[in-house]
Structure formats: C-alpha cells, structure tokens
Amino acid sequence: MPAKAITDPEAYQLELGQHLLELKRRITQIVLVFVPVTVIGLVNAKPLVSMLLRNSPPIYFFAPGEAFSAHLRVAALLGLTAAWPLILLQAYRFAAPGLYPNERRALLWILPAGLLLFAVGGLFGYLVALPVLQLWLGR
C-alpha cells in the first residue's frame, strides 16, 4: 500500500495476487489479536460466565461437551468484541485505496461513530436490558 493518499482510485490498480496477499496480511493481523484475547477469555471463562449468569437460575449441561462449548462461546465473543475495532480498521485500510476521497472522508466519520454506538449498545444491554429481563423473569 502506498503511504500517500491517492485521489483517483482507478489509478491504483493491483493484480489479483497482490490483492490476495494484502487481504492475507490484513486477516493475519486480525487473527493475531483475536486468538490471544480468546485464549485469555477461555482461561478466565468461569468467572465471566458466573458474572453473566449472576441472579439467574442454575444451568444444567446434559452432554459432556456442553459446558466447555458454553465457555468457548463466551471466550470467542470476548475475543470478537476486543478485536472488533481492529477488524473495522483493517477493513477500512484494505478498501481505502479503492475509494474516492469523499467516500474515505465519510468512512472516517462513520467508523468511529459505529464503534461508539457498539460500545454504548453493549453497555445498554448489560446495564439496562439484562436487569429488566431478570426482573421480568422474576429472578
């Protein structure tokens, strides 16, 4: 990728192999963040699951792998949540050379707003919706 911004995206043409190498590099950077955070989440999954299930009825697992699967899902969700800003950044950096300047400017406003709304939605779900659901269920 060139360091300077290109005003005409059609002037920036790569061959298919170069595009695939760039995509591979972007996905590798995402995986290098997602996997360690998911492993850390898996190591600490038991406290995370107990925090999420606070004030809820006991949960029963009927197959040997269900408990591990539940903890793995919580860890993967934690990894995805932690890697989400990087995923958006890498997607922007991959697509930016093919965008016109006005499209790039629009995305530079939309992406931070989207991250802020993502965080606000998560907080709303945990601080407002979850307690209301627990009240509604009578727990």
N, C-alpha and C positions, 0 to 999 in steps of 0.2 A: 504494500500500500504506500502511495506517495505521502510525504509529510505535508505538502501544501494542499489546500482545498482546490478542487477542480470545478470550474464554473459550468462546464458543459459535460454532463455525464457520458455523452456519446463519444467524447474524445478519449475516455478512459475505457478501453476495451481489453479484456483479458481472454485468454484461451480457456477452454473448459477445464483443462488440467490445472491451470493456475487458480481458477475459481474453486475447484475442489480442494486444492492444497490450502487455500485461505480459509475455507469452511472447516477443514480438518483442524487447523490451528485454533480457530475460534472455539470449536467444540471441545478441544483438548483443554483449553483454559477454563472452560465452564466445568468440566469433569474434575479438574484439579482443585476446584473449590467445593463442588458438590459432594464428592466422595469423602474427604476428610470430615466435613461437617456432619454428614450422615453417619459415619463411624462414631464420632463423638456423641451424636444423638442416640445411637444404638447402645453405647456404653452406659449412657445416663437415661435410658428409656424408662426404666422402672419409676424413678421419681417424676418424670414427665407424664407418664400415664396416670400415676396416682394423683398428680396435680390436676390433670384434665378431668379425672373421674371423681374429684372431691365432691361430696354431698350427692353421690349417685348410688343406686343400688349395687350390690355386688355383681360382678361379671363372672360368668361361668364359661369355660372353654371345654368343648366336647371332643376335640381331636388333639393329638399330641402337638401338632404344629401351629395351632391357632394362637396360642399365647405369644410364641415367637413372631408369628406373622403380624399380630397387632403391634408389637413393639417395633418391628421393622417398618411398618407403615408410618408410625409416629416419627421414627428417625428419618425416613425418606421425606416426609412432609417438612420436618425441620430443615433438612438439607436443601430442599427446593425453596423454602422460604428464605433461607440465608443466601442462596445463590441467585435468587430472582433479580436483584439489581445488576449483577454481573451478566446474567443471561440477556437482559434488555440492552445493556451496554454493548455486549458482543454482537448482538443482532443489529444494533444501530451501526456499529463500526463496519460490519460486513456489508450492509446495504448502502451506507452513506455515499460511497463513490458513484453509485448509480442513480443518485437523487439530484434533482435540480436544487439550487441554493435556497429557494423559497420552501421547498419540501424539507430540507435539512433544518432550516430555522424553525419550522413548525414542529418537527420532531424534538428539537432541543427544548421546546416548551412542554410538549405533551409527555415526554418520558419522565421528567421529574414530577409532574402533576400526577401521573399514573402511579409512581412509586409512593407518593404521599397518600393518595387515595387507597392504595393497597395496605399501607400501614394503618391508616385510620379505620379501614374495614376490618382488619384483624383485631384491633383494639375494641371496636364496637361489638364484634362477635363475642369476644371474651368477657368484656366488662358489662355489656348490656343484654345481648341476646341469650347468652348462656345462663345468667341468673334468672331471667324471665322464664326460660324453658324449665329450669329446675323448680321454680315456683309453680308453674303450670302443671308439672308432673307431680307436685306435692312432695318434693324431697328437700 
